Amino acid sequence: MTKDVSDFANRKIRTSSKTFTYGEGPWGSKRLRIAMAKHMNKYFHPVSTVQPEDLVFANGITSLCELFGYAMGEEGDGILISRPCYQAFIADFGAKAKYASIATHSLSSCRD
């Protein structure tokens, strides 16, 4: 099936059948991570140079929140979430990583 999809897409854009697979793994291709590291270093001037292996790509914010939750804490830990916020953050952090979401208010949302 990936060859059929690739053949169709190649009539419209340049790609390969590898584009439609996990290819180099679920964290983003090496080419993508190299390009993003260069971009971040050039435009954001970080204190420490961003290396391609420092970066992780995912298919959306829910997946990134889950990855963050597993990497940064343990079940039952809390995470501060500024209000107003994306409604699904509470579920994104709580469903699998089992974080407690603690709503906070930014100064701008507390002004009269």
Secondary structure, DSSP 8 states (H G I E B T S, - for coil): -HHHHHHHHHTTS---GGGGS-TT-TT--HHHHHHHHHHHHHHH--SS---GGG----SSHHHHHHHHHHHH--TT-EEEEEES--TTHHHHHHSSS--EEEEEE-HHHH--
